[in-house]
Amino acid sequence: MILDIFVILMFMVLILFVIKLIKKPEFKINKEIPVTRISKEEAKALENLVLEAAIQDSSIRLQDQERIILKLDDVQLLEFKNIKQKGIYQGISLRVMDGLSYRIGEFSRKQKQALTSIDFGELIFTSNRVIFLGGKESVELYIKKLLSVNIAGEMMEINQAGRSNVIFFDGINAAWKTYIASIGGEQFQRESGVLRVSFIAKELIK
């Protein structure tokens, strides 16, 4: 009887040990999509694109010696916007009569920020600017004023000096595939367009 209890306890300890091992990060199955790296050859091709590309487009008035390097269609512009929530009274409530109370205090309206879609349009990189041309909204960012370019999930995040809101661009992966198909760019990978477009943006900032 004692031996049976001991065996059962040892079996339970073994099960708990196995469960603990499985829960460790090194034993977890990686369900995330691996980040696609840029090879040295492709990086060099992207650098050459920044240095040499000159796309013709009459819809944009270019500055002296300015070149259009990259043009992506159907890109989404997003920004963080304040969203008003239901207000509440802060203080105490005094019951005057059935169904009627008198609140002593102040009314407080809470606000939170949410990433909000602003518009869809063309995202254009020139040697001097990053330009977004949408149906309702247009944005012009000067390269010299860009503080940072980052990847946020499948979006590109741009922070510019003097601008309070960080700007996000989504839909770049699909737009990059369309761009590569249109130019027949065998030297560029079709996958992870946001990584490659961000690489181009960082090359412009240098």
N, C-alpha and C positions, 0 to 999 in steps of 0.2 A: 504493500500500500504506500509506504513512504517512498519507495523507489519509483513507483508510478507517478507520484506527485512531483518528485524531483525531475523526472524526465519531461513531464509536461511543462514545468517551470523553465527548464533549459530550452525547450522548444520555443516557448514564448519569447524568451530573451533573444534567441537567434532570429526570430521573425522581426522583433523590434530593431535589432541591429541592421538587418537587411533593409528595412524601411528607411532607417536613418541614412544609410549609404546612398540609397536611391534619391533621397531628397537633397543631397549635396549637389552644388552647381555643376561639378565635373561629371556627374552621372546623368544630368538632365539632357534630354534630346534637344538639340538646337533647332527650334522651329522658325527662327528668324532667317530672312533671306540674306545670304552673305553679301557683304559690300564688294562690288566689282572694282577691282583695282585698275589703274591706268598704266599700261606698259610704257617703257621708256620710248619705244617707237611711236606710240600713239600720242604721248605727251609732247614729243618733238613736233608731230604733225599739228597738234592743237596750237602750239607756240607759233608755228609758221602761219597758221590760219589767222592768228591775232596780228602778226606782223605784215602779212601780205594780202589778205582778203579785201576785196573792194566790190561789194554788191551794189548794183545800180538800182535806185529806187527814187522815183520823182515825187513820192508822197511826203518826203522829209526834206526840209531845207538844211543842208549840211553847212557846217562852218568851214572856214578856210583850212585846207589840208585834212579835213575829217573824212574818214572812210566808214562805210557800213561793213561790219565784220560778220554778223550773224543775225538772222531774222527768223523768228519762230512764230507760228500761227496758233490761234485758239489756246492762248495761255490765260490762266485765271489770276486776277489781282485780288489779294486779300489783305485786310488790316484788322488790328484789334479795335473794337468799338465798345463804348459803354452801353450796357443794357440795363434799363431801369427795372427794378423788381418791386413787388408790392410793398408799400410802406407800412410801417408799424408805429404804434405809440409806445413810448418808453416812459414809464412812471407807474402810478397806482390808479386803480379804478374804484370809485365809490358808487355803490348801488343807491340810486335815488328812489326807484320804485320798480315794480315788476316790469322787466323788459327794457329798463332804461338805466344806464349807468353814466356817471360823469368821470371822465378821465383827466387826471392831473399829471402833466408832464409835457413832452414835446413830441412832435411827429417826425419820424426818421424814415427816409427813403433810401434803401440800400441800392448800391450799384455794383455791377460786376462787368468784367471785360470778356468778350468772346471774339474769336477769330471769325470775321465776317467777309463774305464774298462781296467784292465791290463791282467788278466788271470782267468781261472777257475781251481779249483783243490780241494785238501783235506785240511781241516783246522783241525789241531791236537793240543790239549791241553795236555801238560805233567806237571809234578810237577815242572819243571824248565823253560819250554819254551812254546811259542805259535809258531807253525810251519805251514807255508802254502807251500804245494807242488803242483805246477801247471805244465802244459805242457811247458810253456815258462819261468816262473818266480817262484822262491822259496824265501821265506822270513822266517827269524828266529828271533824271539823276545824273549829276556830273561825276565822272570817274574820280576826279581829284578830291571830291568831298565824301567818297564812300569810306566808311570806317571799318566795315567788315562784311564778308559774304560767307554765309554758313548754309549747311544742309539741315533741314528740319523734316525728317521723315522723307517724303517724296517731294517736298517743297524746297525752294531756294529762298533764303532769308537775307535781306539786305538792310543794313543800317547806315544811314547817311547823317553826316554832321549837320546840325541845324534843323533836323526833322524829328519831331517828337515820336511819331509812330514808326515802328519797324514795318517794313513792307515784305509781303510773302508772295511768291509766284508758284502756282500749282499747274499741273498738266504739262510740265516740261518734258517728262519721259516720252509721252506720246508725240509731242511736238518735235522732239529731237529725232525720233524714228522717221517721221515724215520728212524732215529736213535732209537726213542722210539718204533716204530713198530718192529725193529730188535731185541731189548733186552726184549720186553714185559714189559716195565717199567710202571706198573699201578700206581706207586706212583708219577709219573710225569705227568703234563698236556701236551697235545700235542700242544696246542695253544701258540702263542707268544714265539716262540723258541728263538728269539733274546734277550728277557728279561731274560730267564733262562740261556742262554749261557753267557750273560754279568754278571749274578749273579755268575756263576762258575768262570769267569775270575777275578772278584773282590775278591772272596774267596781266589784265588791263590795269589793275591797281598798282602793280609793281612800279 
